[in-house]
Amino acid sequence: MVPNISKMDKASIVKDMNDYIQLLRGQERTIQAESTKNRVDMRGSSI
């Protein structure tokens, strides 16, 4: 399910899908970077 479909023709749907996938990939990279940073921070902290 792709949110924000602009038009119902196939080309527009494929473009919207691609845009949404790129958005999700960007969010994934951000989350992975934050997760990596948190792991590094936890290793360096003394509990």
Number of C-alpha atoms within 10 A of each C-alpha: 6 12 8 10 15 10 10 9 9 9 10 13 16 14 13 18 17 13 13 17 13 12 11 12 12 12 12 12 11 12 12 12 12 12 12 12 12 12 11 11 11 11 10 9 7 6 5
